[in-house]
Amino acid sequence: MSGAADPVRQAEHERFAGVDWYGADLGGAVFVGCEFVDADLTEVTTRGARFEECRFLGGQLNASTHDGTSFAGCTFR
């Protein structure tokens, strides 16, 4: 990771604005009703993670990999 704060692994109804989780491993993480605003999720891996009713507004997901990850009811803008 590029000197960024360690990512959260489980959250409900939280807002993550401008987080820098570049290259983070979010395997097994669970996010419910969360909002990601201008988040840098470049090269993130999310094996077996679960995102439910989350909103992704702006931000980067380039070169990220999602193996067995669910994005149920999520919005991407």
PDB file of N, CA, C and O in Angstrom, chain B, residues numbered from 101:
ATOM      1  N   MET B 101       0.839  -1.166   0.000  1.00  0.00           N
ATOM      2  CA  MET B 101       0.000   0.000   0.000  1.00  0.00           C
ATOM      3  C   MET B 101       0.887   1.233   0.000  1.00  0.00           C
ATOM      4  O   MET B 101       2.011   1.199   0.500  1.00  0.00           O
ATOM      5  N   SER B 102       0.390   2.298  -0.550  1.00  0.00           N
ATOM      6  CA  SER B 102       1.193   3.501  -0.720  1.00  0.00           C
ATOM      7  C   SER B 102       1.105   4.434   0.488  1.00  0.00           C
ATOM      8  O   SER B 102       0.730   5.597   0.339  1.00  0.00           O
ATOM      9  N   GLY B 103       1.437   3.951   1.657  1.00  0.00           N
ATOM     10  CA  GLY B 103       1.426   4.791   2.834  1.00  0.00           C
ATOM     11  C   GLY B 103       0.026   5.155   3.315  1.00  0.00           C
ATOM     12  O   GLY B 103      -0.135   6.041   4.154  1.00  0.00           O
ATOM     13  N   ALA B 104      -0.958   4.491   2.798  1.00  0.00           N
ATOM     14  CA  ALA B 104      -2.346   4.794   3.130  1.00  0.00           C
ATOM     15  C   ALA B 104      -2.727   4.122   4.442  1.00  0.00           C
ATOM     16  O   ALA B 104      -2.049   3.212   4.919  1.00  0.00           O
ATOM     17  N   ALA B 105      -3.822   4.591   5.005  1.00  0.00           N
ATOM     18  CA  ALA B 105      -4.352   3.982   6.224  1.00  0.00           C
ATOM     19  C   ALA B 105      -4.839   2.570   5.911  1.00  0.00           C
ATOM     20  O   ALA B 105      -5.293   2.293   4.801  1.00  0.00           O
ATOM     21  N   ASP B 106      -4.743   1.690   6.891  1.00  0.00           N
ATOM     22  CA  ASP B 106      -5.244   0.334   6.706  1.00  0.00           C
ATOM     23  C   ASP B 106      -6.749   0.386   6.472  1.00  0.00           C
ATOM     24  O   ASP B 106      -7.459   1.146   7.130  1.00  0.00           O
ATOM     25  N   PRO B 107      -7.232  -0.426   5.530  1.00  0.00           N
ATOM     26  CA  PRO B 107      -8.666  -0.411   5.235  1.00  0.00           C
ATOM     27  C   PRO B 107      -9.499  -1.056   6.346  1.00  0.00           C
ATOM     28  O   PRO B 107      -9.032  -1.923   7.085  1.00  0.00           O
ATOM     29  N   VAL B 108     -10.715  -0.609   6.431  1.00  0.00           N
ATOM     30  CA  VAL B 108     -11.695  -1.191   7.342  1.00  0.00           C
ATOM     31  C   VAL B 108     -12.122  -2.527   6.755  1.00  0.00           C
ATOM     32  O   VAL B 108     -12.207  -2.643   5.532  1.00  0.00           O
ATOM     33  N   ARG B 109     -12.389  -3.528   7.560  1.00  0.00           N
ATOM     34  CA  ARG B 109     -12.756  -4.856   7.064  1.00  0.00           C
ATOM     35  C   ARG B 109     -14.248  -5.144   7.223  1.00  0.00           C
ATOM     36  O   ARG B 109     -14.779  -6.045   6.574  1.00  0.00           O
ATOM     37  N   GLN B 110     -14.926  -4.382   8.084  1.00  0.00           N
ATOM     38  CA  GLN B 110     -16.352  -4.600   8.289  1.00  0.00           C
ATOM     39  C   GLN B 110     -16.985  -3.281   8.726  1.00  0.00           C
ATOM     40  O   GLN B 110     -16.488  -2.603   9.626  1.00  0.00           O
ATOM     41  N   ALA B 111     -18.102  -2.928   8.064  1.00  0.00           N
ATOM     42  CA  ALA B 111     -18.757  -1.664   8.405  1.00  0.00           C
ATOM     43  C   ALA B 111     -20.215  -1.694   7.978  1.00  0.00           C
ATOM     44  O   ALA B 111     -20.585  -2.351   7.005  1.00  0.00           O
ATOM     45  N   GLU B 112     -21.027  -0.974   8.721  1.00  0.00           N
ATOM     46  CA  GLU B 112     -22.439  -0.792   8.373  1.00  0.00           C
ATOM     47  C   GLU B 112     -22.761   0.691   8.398  1.00  0.00           C
ATOM     48  O   GLU B 112     -22.464   1.388   9.367  1.00  0.00           O
ATOM     49  N   HIS B 113     -23.373   1.164   7.317  1.00  0.00           N
ATOM     50  CA  HIS B 113     -23.866   2.536   7.212  1.00  0.00           C
ATOM     51  C   HIS B 113     -22.790   3.580   7.515  1.00  0.00           C
ATOM     52  O   HIS B 113     -23.052   4.572   8.195  1.00  0.00           O
ATOM     53  N   GLU B 114     -21.581   3.347   7.005  1.00  0.00           N
ATOM     54  CA  GLU B 114     -20.500   4.314   7.184  1.00  0.00           C
ATOM     55  C   GLU B 114     -20.188   4.974   5.843  1.00  0.00           C
ATOM     56  O   GLU B 114     -20.469   4.423   4.779  1.00  0.00           O
ATOM     57  N   ARG B 115     -19.607   6.155   5.919  1.00  0.00           N
ATOM     58  CA  ARG B 115     -19.210   6.905   4.728  1.00  0.00           C
ATOM     59  C   ARG B 115     -17.694   6.954   4.683  1.00  0.00           C
ATOM     60  O   ARG B 115     -17.047   7.378   5.641  1.00  0.00           O
ATOM     61  N   PHE B 116     -17.129   6.515   3.558  1.00  0.00           N
ATOM     62  CA  PHE B 116     -15.688   6.523   3.363  1.00  0.00           C
ATOM     63  C   PHE B 116     -15.380   7.512   2.238  1.00  0.00           C
ATOM     64  O   PHE B 116     -15.525   7.186   1.060  1.00  0.00           O
ATOM     65  N   ALA B 117     -14.957   8.709   2.606  1.00  0.00           N
ATOM     66  CA  ALA B 117     -14.693   9.756   1.616  1.00  0.00           C
ATOM     67  C   ALA B 117     -13.189   9.956   1.468  1.00  0.00           C
ATOM     68  O   ALA B 117     -12.481  10.214   2.441  1.00  0.00           O
ATOM     69  N   GLY B 118     -12.715   9.830   0.228  1.00  0.00           N
ATOM     70  CA  GLY B 118     -11.316  10.087  -0.073  1.00  0.00           C
ATOM     71  C   GLY B 118     -10.327   9.093   0.516  1.00  0.00           C
ATOM     72  O   GLY B 118      -9.142   9.406   0.631  1.00  0.00           O
ATOM     73  N   VAL B 119     -10.785   7.902   0.893  1.00  0.00           N
ATOM     74  CA  VAL B 119      -9.846   6.909   1.441  1.00  0.00           C
ATOM     75  C   VAL B 119      -8.892   6.442   0.352  1.00  0.00           C
ATOM     76  O   VAL B 119      -9.253   6.394  -0.824  1.00  0.00           O
ATOM     77  N   ASP B 120      -7.691   6.103   0.746  1.00  0.00           N
ATOM     78  CA  ASP B 120      -6.671   5.599  -0.170  1.00  0.00           C
ATOM     79  C   ASP B 120      -6.327   4.173   0.244  1.00  0.00           C
ATOM     80  O   ASP B 120      -5.470   3.945   1.098  1.00  0.00           O
ATOM     81  N   TRP B 121      -7.013   3.225  -0.378  1.00  0.00           N
ATOM     82  CA  TRP B 121      -6.783   1.813  -0.085  1.00  0.00           C
ATOM     83  C   TRP B 121      -6.093   1.136  -1.269  1.00  0.00           C
ATOM     84  O   TRP B 121      -6.311  -0.050  -1.518  1.00  0.00           O
ATOM     85  N   TYR B 122      -5.274   1.872  -1.987  1.00  0.00           N
ATOM     86  CA  TYR B 122      -4.560   1.365  -3.161  1.00  0.00           C
ATOM     87  C   TYR B 122      -3.880   0.035  -2.839  1.00  0.00           C
ATOM     88  O   TYR B 122      -3.094  -0.065  -1.897  1.00  0.00           O
ATOM     89  N   GLY B 123      -4.199  -0.986  -3.640  1.00  0.00           N
ATOM     90  CA  GLY B 123      -3.552  -2.292  -3.518  1.00  0.00           C
ATOM     91  C   GLY B 123      -3.935  -3.096  -2.286  1.00  0.00           C
ATOM     92  O   GLY B 123      -3.296  -4.109  -2.001  1.00  0.00           O
ATOM     93  N   ALA B 124      -4.935  -2.686  -1.561  1.00  0.00           N
ATOM     94  CA  ALA B 124      -5.320  -3.381  -0.321  1.00  0.00           C
ATOM     95  C   ALA B 124      -5.965  -4.734  -0.609  1.00  0.00           C
ATOM     96  O   ALA B 124      -6.550  -4.950  -1.671  1.00  0.00           O
ATOM     97  N   ASP B 125      -5.846  -5.627   0.352  1.00  0.00           N
ATOM     98  CA  ASP B 125      -6.516  -6.924   0.297  1.00  0.00           C
ATOM     99  C   ASP B 125      -7.752  -6.823   1.187  1.00  0.00           C
ATOM    100  O   ASP B 125      -7.644  -6.764   2.412  1.00  0.00           O
ATOM    101  N   LEU B 126      -8.934  -6.803   0.553  1.00  0.00           N
ATOM    102  CA  LEU B 126     -10.196  -6.728   1.291  1.00  0.00           C
ATOM    103  C   LEU B 126     -10.901  -8.080   1.304  1.00  0.00           C
ATOM    104  O   LEU B 126     -12.123  -8.144   1.440  1.00  0.00           O
ATOM    105  N   GLY B 127     -10.140  -9.150   1.164  1.00  0.00           N
ATOM    106  CA  GLY B 127     -10.708 -10.490   1.165  1.00  0.00           C
ATOM    107  C   GLY B 127     -11.529 -10.737   2.412  1.00  0.00           C
ATOM    108  O   GLY B 127     -11.052 -10.537   3.529  1.00  0.00           O
ATOM    109  N   GLY B 128     -12.781 -11.177   2.221  1.00  0.00           N
ATOM    110  CA  GLY B 128     -13.663 -11.509   3.330  1.00  0.00           C
ATOM    111  C   GLY B 128     -14.310 -10.306   4.018  1.00  0.00           C
ATOM    112  O   GLY B 128     -15.047 -10.472   4.990  1.00  0.00           O
ATOM    113  N   ALA B 129     -14.041  -9.102   3.521  1.00  0.00           N
ATOM    114  CA  ALA B 129     -14.620  -7.901   4.131  1.00  0.00           C
ATOM    115  C   ALA B 129     -16.128  -7.860   3.895  1.00  0.00           C
ATOM    116  O   ALA B 129     -16.629  -8.420   2.919  1.00  0.00           O
ATOM    117  N   VAL B 130     -16.849  -7.188   4.803  1.00  0.00           N
ATOM    118  CA  VAL B 130     -18.304  -7.050   4.688  1.00  0.00           C
ATOM    119  C   VAL B 130     -18.675  -5.580   4.894  1.00  0.00           C
ATOM    120  O   VAL B 130     -18.358  -4.979   5.920  1.00  0.00           O
ATOM    121  N   PHE B 131     -19.356  -5.017   3.885  1.00  0.00           N
ATOM    122  CA  PHE B 131     -19.813  -3.626   3.949  1.00  0.00           C
ATOM    123  C   PHE B 131     -21.306  -3.618   3.637  1.00  0.00           C
ATOM    124  O   PHE B 131     -21.729  -4.126   2.599  1.00  0.00           O
ATOM    125  N   VAL B 132     -22.094  -3.049   4.523  1.00  0.00           N
ATOM    126  CA  VAL B 132     -23.541  -2.997   4.351  1.00  0.00           C
ATOM    127  C   VAL B 132     -24.004  -1.544   4.442  1.00  0.00           C
ATOM    128  O   VAL B 132     -23.766  -0.867   5.443  1.00  0.00           O
ATOM    129  N   GLY B 133     -24.665  -1.075   3.388  1.00  0.00           N
ATOM    130  CA  GLY B 133     -25.207   0.276   3.384  1.00  0.00           C
ATOM    131  C   GLY B 133     -24.166   1.372   3.478  1.00  0.00           C
ATOM    132  O   GLY B 133     -24.450   2.452   3.997  1.00  0.00           O
ATOM    133  N   CYS B 134     -22.972   1.113   2.989  1.00  0.00           N
ATOM    134  CA  CYS B 134     -21.885   2.092   3.077  1.00  0.00           C
ATOM    135  C   CYS B 134     -21.794   2.926   1.804  1.00  0.00           C
ATOM    136  O   CYS B 134     -22.301   2.544   0.748  1.00  0.00           O
ATOM    137  N   GLU B 135     -21.142   4.061   1.933  1.00  0.00           N
ATOM    138  CA  GLU B 135     -20.941   4.953   0.800  1.00  0.00           C
ATOM    139  C   GLU B 135     -19.443   5.206   0.649  1.00  0.00           C
ATOM    140  O   GLU B 135     -18.756   5.571   1.603  1.00  0.00           O
ATOM    141  N   PHE B 136     -18.959   5.002  -0.578  1.00  0.00           N
ATOM    142  CA  PHE B 136     -17.556   5.227  -0.903  1.00  0.00           C
ATOM    143  C   PHE B 136     -17.500   6.404  -1.869  1.00  0.00           C
ATOM    144  O   PHE B 136     -17.944   6.292  -3.011  1.00  0.00           O
ATOM    145  N   VAL B 137     -16.954   7.541  -1.413  1.00  0.00           N
ATOM    146  CA  VAL B 137     -16.924   8.758  -2.211  1.00  0.00           C
ATOM    147  C   VAL B 137     -15.474   9.093  -2.557  1.00  0.00           C
ATOM    148  O   VAL B 137     -14.644   9.291  -1.669  1.00  0.00           O
ATOM    149  N   ASP B 138     -15.179   9.155  -3.859  1.00  0.00           N
ATOM    150  CA  ASP B 138     -13.824   9.469  -4.332  1.00  0.00           C
ATOM    151  C   ASP B 138     -12.770   8.598  -3.652  1.00  0.00           C
ATOM    152  O   ASP B 138     -11.700   9.084  -3.285  1.00  0.00           O
ATOM    153  N   ALA B 139     -13.070   7.333  -3.488  1.00  0.00           N
ATOM    154  CA  ALA B 139     -12.156   6.380  -2.853  1.00  0.00           C
ATOM    155  C   ALA B 139     -11.194   5.795  -3.877  1.00  0.00           C
ATOM    156  O   ALA B 139     -11.605   5.429  -4.979  1.00  0.00           O
ATOM    157  N   ASP B 140      -9.917   5.706  -3.522  1.00  0.00           N
ATOM    158  CA  ASP B 140      -8.927   5.078  -4.394  1.00  0.00           C
ATOM    159  C   ASP B 140      -8.851   3.597  -4.038  1.00  0.00           C
ATOM    160  O   ASP B 140      -8.219   3.204  -3.057  1.00  0.00           O
ATOM    161  N   LEU B 141      -9.514   2.788  -4.863  1.00  0.00           N
ATOM    162  CA  LEU B 141      -9.525   1.329  -4.677  1.00  0.00           C
ATOM    163  C   LEU B 141      -8.772   0.657  -5.823  1.00  0.00           C
ATOM    164  O   LEU B 141      -9.053  -0.490  -6.171  1.00  0.00           O
ATOM    165  N   THR B 142      -7.820   1.376  -6.403  1.00  0.00           N
ATOM    166  CA  THR B 142      -7.003   0.857  -7.499  1.00  0.00           C
ATOM    167  C   THR B 142      -6.230  -0.371  -7.024  1.00  0.00           C
ATOM    168  O   THR B 142      -5.624  -0.358  -5.952  1.00  0.00           O
ATOM    169  N   GLU B 143      -6.255  -1.428  -7.828  1.00  0.00           N
ATOM    170  CA  GLU B 143      -5.541  -2.692  -7.581  1.00  0.00           C
ATOM    171  C   GLU B 143      -5.972  -3.403  -6.293  1.00  0.00           C
ATOM    172  O   GLU B 143      -5.230  -4.237  -5.774  1.00  0.00           O
ATOM    173  N   VAL B 144      -7.147  -3.086  -5.781  1.00  0.00           N
ATOM    174  CA  VAL B 144      -7.696  -3.777  -4.608  1.00  0.00           C
ATOM    175  C   VAL B 144      -8.101  -5.192  -5.001  1.00  0.00           C
ATOM    176  O   VAL B 144      -8.539  -5.417  -6.129  1.00  0.00           O
ATOM    177  N   THR B 145      -7.962  -6.140  -4.094  1.00  0.00           N
ATOM    178  CA  THR B 145      -8.481  -7.497  -4.291  1.00  0.00           C
ATOM    179  C   THR B 145      -9.551  -7.740  -3.223  1.00  0.00           C
ATOM    180  O   THR B 145      -9.398  -7.341  -2.068  1.00  0.00           O
ATOM    181  N   THR B 146     -10.636  -8.402  -3.634  1.00  0.00           N
ATOM    182  CA  THR B 146     -11.768  -8.583  -2.715  1.00  0.00           C
ATOM    183  C   THR B 146     -12.275 -10.024  -2.674  1.00  0.00           C
ATOM    184  O   THR B 146     -13.487 -10.239  -2.654  1.00  0.00           O
ATOM    185  N   ARG B 147     -11.412 -10.984  -2.662  1.00  0.00           N
ATOM    186  CA  ARG B 147     -11.835 -12.393  -2.669  1.00  0.00           C
ATOM    187  C   ARG B 147     -12.826 -12.684  -1.543  1.00  0.00           C
ATOM    188  O   ARG B 147     -12.507 -12.550  -0.361  1.00  0.00           O
ATOM    189  N   GLY B 148     -14.048 -13.089  -1.943  1.00  0.00           N
ATOM    190  CA  GLY B 148     -15.073 -13.478  -0.972  1.00  0.00           C
ATOM    191  C   GLY B 148     -15.662 -12.333  -0.163  1.00  0.00           C
ATOM    192  O   GLY B 148     -16.322 -12.570   0.848  1.00  0.00           O
ATOM    193  N   ALA B 149     -15.435 -11.097  -0.588  1.00  0.00           N
ATOM    194  CA  ALA B 149     -15.996  -9.947   0.139  1.00  0.00           C
ATOM    195  C   ALA B 149     -17.476  -9.786  -0.199  1.00  0.00           C
ATOM    196  O   ALA B 149     -17.968 -10.346  -1.179  1.00  0.00           O
ATOM    197  N   ARG B 150     -18.175  -9.013   0.627  1.00  0.00           N
ATOM    198  CA  ARG B 150     -19.606  -8.792   0.415  1.00  0.00           C
ATOM    199  C   ARG B 150     -19.916  -7.306   0.583  1.00  0.00           C
ATOM    200  O   ARG B 150     -19.618  -6.705   1.615  1.00  0.00           O
ATOM    201  N   PHE B 151     -20.519  -6.731  -0.452  1.00  0.00           N
ATOM    202  CA  PHE B 151     -20.974  -5.342  -0.438  1.00  0.00           C
ATOM    203  C   PHE B 151     -22.483  -5.380  -0.666  1.00  0.00           C
ATOM    204  O   PHE B 151     -22.935  -5.861  -1.705  1.00  0.00           O
ATOM    205  N   GLU B 152     -23.260  -4.886   0.279  1.00  0.00           N
ATOM    206  CA  GLU B 152     -24.721  -4.890   0.160  1.00  0.00           C
ATOM    207  C   GLU B 152     -25.242  -3.459   0.246  1.00  0.00           C
ATOM    208  O   GLU B 152     -24.950  -2.738   1.201  1.00  0.00           O
ATOM    209  N   GLU B 153     -26.021  -3.053  -0.768  1.00  0.00           N
ATOM    210  CA  GLU B 153     -26.653  -1.735  -0.781  1.00  0.00           C
ATOM    211  C   GLU B 153     -25.640  -0.609  -0.580  1.00  0.00           C
ATOM    212  O   GLU B 153     -25.942   0.382   0.086  1.00  0.00           O
ATOM    213  N   CYS B 154     -24.452  -0.751  -1.144  1.00  0.00           N
ATOM    214  CA  CYS B 154     -23.415   0.279  -1.035  1.00  0.00           C
ATOM    215  C   CYS B 154     -23.464   1.197  -2.251  1.00  0.00           C
ATOM    216  O   CYS B 154     -23.958   0.821  -3.314  1.00  0.00           O
ATOM    217  N   ARG B 155     -22.940   2.412  -2.072  1.00  0.00           N
ATOM    218  CA  ARG B 155     -22.864   3.388  -3.162  1.00  0.00           C
ATOM    219  C   ARG B 155     -21.412   3.739  -3.399  1.00  0.00           C
ATOM    220  O   ARG B 155     -20.678   4.070  -2.468  1.00  0.00           O
ATOM    221  N   PHE B 156     -21.001   3.662  -4.669  1.00  0.00           N
ATOM    222  CA  PHE B 156     -19.650   4.029  -5.075  1.00  0.00           C
ATOM    223  C   PHE B 156     -19.779   5.272  -5.953  1.00  0.00           C
ATOM    224  O   PHE B 156     -20.269   5.189  -7.079  1.00  0.00           O
ATOM    225  N   LEU B 157     -19.342   6.417  -5.443  1.00  0.00           N
ATOM    226  CA  LEU B 157     -19.502   7.684  -6.131  1.00  0.00           C
ATOM    227  C   LEU B 157     -18.119   8.252  -6.444  1.00  0.00           C
ATOM    228  O   LEU B 157     -17.365   8.606  -5.538  1.00  0.00           O
ATOM    229  N   GLY B 158     -17.794   8.335  -7.737  1.00  0.00           N
ATOM    230  CA  GLY B 158     -16.449   8.754  -8.107  1.00  0.00           C
ATOM    231  C   GLY B 158     -15.468   7.665  -7.728  1.00  0.00           C
ATOM    232  O   GLY B 158     -15.847   6.501  -7.603  1.00  0.00           O
ATOM    233  N   GLY B 159     -14.242   8.023  -7.549  1.00  0.00           N
ATOM    234  CA  GLY B 159     -13.228   7.059  -7.125  1.00  0.00           C
ATOM    235  C   GLY B 159     -12.689   6.213  -8.256  1.00  0.00           C
ATOM    236  O   GLY B 159     -13.094   6.356  -9.409  1.00  0.00           O
ATOM    237  N   GLN B 160     -11.774   5.332  -7.911  1.00  0.00           N
ATOM    238  CA  GLN B 160     -11.113   4.466  -8.882  1.00  0.00           C
ATOM    239  C   GLN B 160     -11.183   3.007  -8.439  1.00  0.00           C
ATOM    240  O   GLN B 160     -10.953   2.667  -7.279  1.00  0.00           O
ATOM    241  N   LEU B 161     -11.508   2.170  -9.408  1.00  0.00           N
ATOM    242  CA  LEU B 161     -11.497   0.718  -9.198  1.00  0.00           C
ATOM    243  C   LEU B 161     -10.625   0.038 -10.260  1.00  0.00           C
ATOM    244  O   LEU B 161     -10.695  -1.178 -10.433  1.00  0.00           O
ATOM    245  N   ASN B 162      -9.805   0.822 -10.969  1.00  0.00           N
ATOM    246  CA  ASN B 162      -9.029   0.233 -12.060  1.00  0.00           C
ATOM    247  C   ASN B 162      -8.059  -0.831 -11.545  1.00  0.00           C
ATOM    248  O   ASN B 162      -7.479  -0.719 -10.465  1.00  0.00           O
ATOM    249  N   ALA B 163      -7.916  -1.850 -12.359  1.00  0.00           N
ATOM    250  CA  ALA B 163      -7.016  -2.978 -12.096  1.00  0.00           C
ATOM    251  C   ALA B 163      -7.364  -3.724 -10.806  1.00  0.00           C
ATOM    252  O   ALA B 163      -6.532  -4.462 -10.279  1.00  0.00           O
ATOM    253  N   SER B 164      -8.578  -3.542 -10.295  1.00  0.00           N
ATOM    254  CA  SER B 164      -9.000  -4.286  -9.102  1.00  0.00           C
ATOM    255  C   SER B 164      -9.516  -5.658  -9.530  1.00  0.00           C
ATOM    256  O   SER B 164      -9.975  -5.828 -10.659  1.00  0.00           O
ATOM    257  N   THR B 165      -9.442  -6.637  -8.627  1.00  0.00           N
ATOM    258  CA  THR B 165      -9.937  -7.982  -8.928  1.00  0.00           C
ATOM    259  C   THR B 165     -10.924  -8.404  -7.846  1.00  0.00           C
ATOM    260  O   THR B 165     -10.724  -8.164  -6.656  1.00  0.00           O
ATOM    261  N   HIS B 166     -12.004  -9.046  -8.309  1.00  0.00           N
ATOM    262  CA  HIS B 166     -13.099  -9.418  -7.414  1.00  0.00           C
ATOM    263  C   HIS B 166     -13.481 -10.866  -7.685  1.00  0.00           C
ATOM    264  O   HIS B 166     -14.233 -11.150  -8.618  1.00  0.00           O
ATOM    265  N   ASP B 167     -12.970 -11.770  -6.880  1.00  0.00           N
ATOM    266  CA  ASP B 167     -13.193 -13.199  -7.060  1.00  0.00           C
ATOM    267  C   ASP B 167     -14.151 -13.697  -5.979  1.00  0.00           C
ATOM    268  O   ASP B 167     -13.809 -13.715  -4.797  1.00  0.00           O
ATOM    269  N   GLY B 168     -15.355 -14.100  -6.397  1.00  0.00           N
ATOM    270  CA  GLY B 168     -16.340 -14.590  -5.437  1.00  0.00           C
ATOM    271  C   GLY B 168     -16.899 -13.485  -4.549  1.00  0.00           C
ATOM    272  O   GLY B 168     -17.387 -13.749  -3.450  1.00  0.00           O
ATOM    273  N   THR B 169     -16.825 -12.259  -5.027  1.00  0.00           N
ATOM    274  CA  THR B 169     -17.311 -11.101  -4.281  1.00  0.00           C
ATOM    275  C   THR B 169     -18.707 -10.742  -4.760  1.00  0.00           C
ATOM    276  O   THR B 169     -18.995 -10.825  -5.954  1.00  0.00           O
ATOM    277  N   SER B 170     -19.584 -10.341  -3.833  1.00  0.00           N
ATOM    278  CA  SER B 170     -20.923  -9.925  -4.235  1.00  0.00           C
ATOM    279  C   SER B 170     -21.087  -8.420  -4.027  1.00  0.00           C
ATOM    280  O   SER B 170     -20.606  -7.842  -3.052  1.00  0.00           O
ATOM    281  N   PHE B 171     -21.794  -7.804  -4.997  1.00  0.00           N
ATOM    282  CA  PHE B 171     -22.134  -6.384  -4.947  1.00  0.00           C
ATOM    283  C   PHE B 171     -23.663  -6.300  -5.077  1.00  0.00           C
ATOM    284  O   PHE B 171     -24.175  -5.803  -6.080  1.00  0.00           O
ATOM    285  N   ALA B 172     -24.380  -6.781  -4.072  1.00  0.00           N
ATOM    286  CA  ALA B 172     -25.841  -6.869  -4.120  1.00  0.00           C
ATOM    287  C   ALA B 172     -26.486  -5.510  -3.875  1.00  0.00           C
ATOM    288  O   ALA B 172     -26.297  -4.907  -2.819  1.00  0.00           O
ATOM    289  N   GLY B 173     -27.241  -5.035  -4.849  1.00  0.00           N
ATOM    290  CA  GLY B 173     -27.963  -3.781  -4.724  1.00  0.00           C
ATOM    291  C   GLY B 173     -27.072  -2.553  -4.657  1.00  0.00           C
ATOM    292  O   GLY B 173     -27.493  -1.523  -4.131  1.00  0.00           O
ATOM    293  N   CYS B 174     -25.855  -2.634  -5.174  1.00  0.00           N
ATOM    294  CA  CYS B 174     -24.909  -1.513  -5.128  1.00  0.00           C
ATOM    295  C   CYS B 174     -25.117  -0.574  -6.317  1.00  0.00           C
ATOM    296  O   CYS B 174     -25.619  -0.974  -7.368  1.00  0.00           O
ATOM    297  N   THR B 175     -24.716   0.685  -6.122  1.00  0.00           N
ATOM    298  CA  THR B 175     -24.801   1.708  -7.150  1.00  0.00           C
ATOM    299  C   THR B 175     -23.386   2.207  -7.444  1.00  0.00           C
ATOM    300  O   THR B 175     -22.602   2.478  -6.534  1.00  0.00           O
ATOM    301  N   PHE B 176     -23.077   2.323  -8.755  1.00  0.00           N
ATOM    302  CA  PHE B 176     -21.768   2.829  -9.178  1.00  0.00           C
ATOM    303  C   PHE B 176     -22.005   4.044 -10.052  1.00  0.00           C
ATOM    304  O   PHE B 176     -22.716   3.960 -11.054  1.00  0.00           O
ATOM    305  N   ARG B 177     -21.412   5.186  -9.682  1.00  0.00           N
ATOM    306  CA  ARG B 177     -21.550   6.408 -10.486  1.00  0.00           C
ATOM    307  C   ARG B 177     -20.210   7.037 -10.670  1.00  0.00           C
ATOM    308  O   ARG B 177     -20.100   8.077 -11.319  1.00  0.00           O
TER     309      ARG B 177
END
